Amino acid sequence: MTELDKNHPISDDLVLNKIYHIRGVKVMLDKDLAAMYEVQTRDLNKAVGRNIKRFPADDFMFQLTNSEFENLMFHFGTSSWGGTRKLPYAFTEQGVAMLSGLLKSDRAIAVNIMVMRVFTQTRRMLADTTEIRLEIEKIKNHLDHQDKNLEVVFNCLDELLEKRDEPNPPRVRIGFKPDFLA
């Protein structure tokens, strides 16, 4: 058990529940990261502002739009009264990694390691899920081909049965015919 776990338990599930899917990427909000690091959100954002060159584009960090923030509040069931005055910042996995260079406390380092492990774990789960989906698709395709093959076999059997049910024309005898000799 690490020092972080003894004094302030943060489970993988807690971290996992703080990862949101916004704009097609997995992100963590500034207030959630600040709570885990045990710093004020404004202090976290000030540190980011002082080191903005570490967050060059939206693939590191972006600020939520009003509609994204309202959607998030609706998702949580929170009211719009009180709380945040500014729209929150969302940090991608790369952005969270950059935060480790800004916050020097042992707690920040331990939390960052945990967060990075959870991001890696979710990526691995997604890759495993993708592999399973591909295998299922292969099986479906194989079964589709089997269905088509079985359909051809049953059609041939039906044709054979139909031919068997038709009366056979009288057979013409070949070979020695005794009635011609008499």
C-alpha positions as CSV (number, residue, x, y, z in Angstrom):
1,M,0.0,0.0,0.0
2,T,1.4,3.4,-1.0
3,E,1.5,6.4,1.3
4,L,-1.3,7.8,-0.8
5,D,-3.5,4.8,-0.1
6,K,-2.9,4.9,3.7
7,N,-3.7,8.6,4.2
8,H,-6.2,9.3,1.4
9,P,-7.6,6.3,-0.4
10,I,-8.3,6.9,-4.0
11,S,-9.6,3.9,-5.8
12,D,-9.2,3.1,-9.4
13,D,-13.0,3.1,-9.6
14,L,-13.1,6.7,-8.3
15,V,-10.6,7.8,-11.0
16,L,-12.4,5.8,-13.6
17,N,-15.7,7.5,-12.7
18,K,-14.1,10.9,-13.2
19,I,-13.1,10.2,-16.8
20,Y,-15.7,11.6,-19.2
21,H,-16.1,11.3,-22.9
22,I,-16.3,14.8,-24.4
23,R,-15.6,15.8,-28.0
24,G,-14.7,12.2,-28.8
25,V,-11.9,12.0,-26.3
26,K,-11.5,10.8,-22.7
27,V,-10.9,13.7,-20.3
28,M,-10.8,14.7,-16.7
29,L,-12.2,17.9,-15.4
30,D,-10.1,20.5,-13.5
31,K,-12.2,20.3,-10.4
32,D,-11.9,16.5,-10.2
33,L,-8.2,16.6,-10.6
34,A,-7.8,19.4,-8.1
35,A,-9.8,17.4,-5.6
36,M,-7.6,14.4,-6.1
37,Y,-4.4,16.5,-5.8
38,E,-5.9,18.2,-2.8
39,V,-5.5,21.7,-4.2
40,Q,-8.0,24.4,-5.0
41,T,-9.3,24.3,-8.6
42,R,-8.3,28.0,-9.1
43,D,-4.7,27.1,-8.0
44,L,-4.6,24.3,-10.4
45,N,-5.8,26.5,-13.2
46,K,-3.4,29.3,-12.3
47,A,-0.5,26.8,-12.5
48,V,-1.7,25.7,-15.9
49,G,-2.1,29.4,-17.0
50,R,1.5,30.1,-15.9
51,N,2.7,27.1,-18.0
52,I,0.3,27.4,-20.9
53,K,3.0,26.4,-23.4
54,R,2.8,22.9,-21.9
55,F,-0.8,22.6,-23.2
56,P,-0.4,23.7,-26.8
57,A,-3.7,22.4,-28.3
58,D,-7.0,20.8,-27.7
59,D,-5.4,17.4,-27.6
60,F,-3.9,18.4,-24.1
61,M,-6.6,20.6,-22.6
62,F,-9.7,22.6,-23.6
63,Q,-12.4,24.6,-22.0
64,L,-15.9,23.3,-22.1
65,T,-18.5,25.3,-24.0
66,N,-21.8,26.4,-22.3
67,S,-23.7,23.6,-23.9
68,E,-21.1,20.9,-23.0
69,F,-21.2,22.2,-19.4
70,E,-25.0,22.2,-19.2
71,N,-25.1,18.7,-20.6
72,L,-22.6,17.6,-18.0
73,M,-24.6,19.3,-15.2
74,F,-27.7,17.5,-16.5
75,H,-25.9,14.2,-16.6
76,F,-24.9,14.7,-12.9
77,G,-28.3,16.1,-11.9
78,T,-26.8,19.3,-10.4
79,S,-28.4,22.7,-10.5
80,S,-26.9,25.7,-12.2
81,W,-27.1,27.8,-9.0
82,G,-23.9,28.5,-7.3
83,G,-20.6,26.6,-7.8
84,T,-18.4,27.4,-10.7
85,R,-18.2,30.8,-12.2
86,K,-16.0,29.9,-15.1
87,L,-16.4,27.0,-17.5
88,P,-14.3,24.1,-16.5
89,Y,-11.2,22.9,-18.3
90,A,-11.0,19.3,-19.5
91,F,-7.6,17.6,-19.6
92,T,-6.9,14.7,-21.9
93,E,-4.5,11.9,-21.0
94,Q,-1.6,14.0,-22.4
95,G,-2.8,17.0,-20.4
96,V,-2.9,15.0,-17.2
97,A,0.7,13.8,-17.9
98,M,1.7,17.5,-18.4
99,L,0.2,18.3,-15.0
100,S,2.7,16.1,-13.3
101,G,5.4,18.5,-14.2
102,L,3.5,21.4,-12.7
103,L,2.5,20.0,-9.3
104,K,5.6,18.9,-7.4
105,S,4.0,17.4,-4.2
106,D,4.3,13.7,-3.4
107,R,0.5,13.5,-3.4
108,A,0.3,15.0,-7.0
109,I,2.9,12.6,-8.2
110,A,1.2,9.6,-6.7
111,V,-2.2,10.7,-8.0
112,N,-0.8,11.3,-11.5
113,I,0.7,7.8,-11.5
114,M,-2.7,6.3,-10.6
115,V,-4.5,8.4,-13.2
116,M,-2.1,7.4,-15.9
117,R,-2.5,3.7,-15.0
118,V,-6.2,4.0,-15.2
119,F,-6.1,5.7,-18.6
120,T,-3.8,2.9,-19.8
121,Q,-6.1,0.3,-18.3
122,T,-9.1,1.8,-20.1
123,R,-7.2,1.9,-23.4
124,R,-6.2,-1.8,-22.9
125,M,-9.9,-2.7,-22.2
126,L,-11.0,-0.8,-25.3
127,A,-8.4,-2.6,-27.4
128,D,-9.5,-6.0,-25.9
129,T,-13.1,-5.1,-26.7
130,T,-12.2,-4.2,-30.3
131,E,-10.4,-7.5,-30.7
132,I,-13.5,-9.3,-29.4
133,R,-15.7,-7.4,-31.8
134,L,-13.5,-8.3,-34.7
135,E,-13.6,-12.0,-33.7
136,I,-17.4,-11.9,-33.5
137,E,-17.5,-10.3,-36.9
138,K,-15.3,-13.1,-38.3
139,I,-17.7,-15.7,-36.7
140,K,-20.7,-13.9,-38.1
141,N,-19.2,-13.9,-41.6
142,H,-18.3,-17.5,-41.3
143,L,-21.8,-18.4,-40.2
144,D,-23.3,-16.3,-43.1
145,H,-21.2,-18.3,-45.5
146,Q,-22.3,-21.5,-43.8
147,D,-26.0,-20.4,-44.1
148,K,-25.5,-19.8,-47.8
149,N,-23.9,-23.2,-48.3
150,L,-26.6,-24.9,-46.4
151,E,-29.2,-23.1,-48.5
152,V,-27.6,-24.4,-51.7
153,V,-27.5,-28.0,-50.3
154,F,-31.2,-27.8,-49.3
155,N,-32.2,-26.5,-52.7
156,C,-30.4,-29.4,-54.4
157,L,-32.1,-31.8,-52.0
158,D,-35.5,-30.2,-52.9
159,E,-34.8,-30.7,-56.6
160,L,-33.9,-34.3,-56.1
161,L,-37.0,-34.9,-54.1
162,E,-39.2,-33.3,-56.8
163,K,-37.6,-35.4,-59.5
164,R,-38.2,-38.6,-57.4
165,D,-41.9,-37.7,-57.0
166,E,-42.4,-37.3,-60.7
167,P,-43.6,-40.4,-62.5
168,N,-40.8,-42.0,-64.5
169,P,-41.4,-42.3,-68.3
170,P,-41.6,-46.0,-69.5
171,R,-38.2,-47.4,-69.9
172,V,-37.1,-48.5,-73.3
173,R,-35.7,-52.0,-73.1
174,I,-32.3,-52.6,-74.6
175,G,-30.7,-55.8,-75.5
176,F,-32.3,-59.2,-76.6
177,K,-36.1,-58.9,-77.2
178,P,-37.7,-62.3,-77.5
179,D,-41.0,-61.1,-79.1
180,F,-39.3,-60.1,-82.3
181,L,-38.2,-63.7,-83.0
182,A,-41.6,-65.4,-83.1
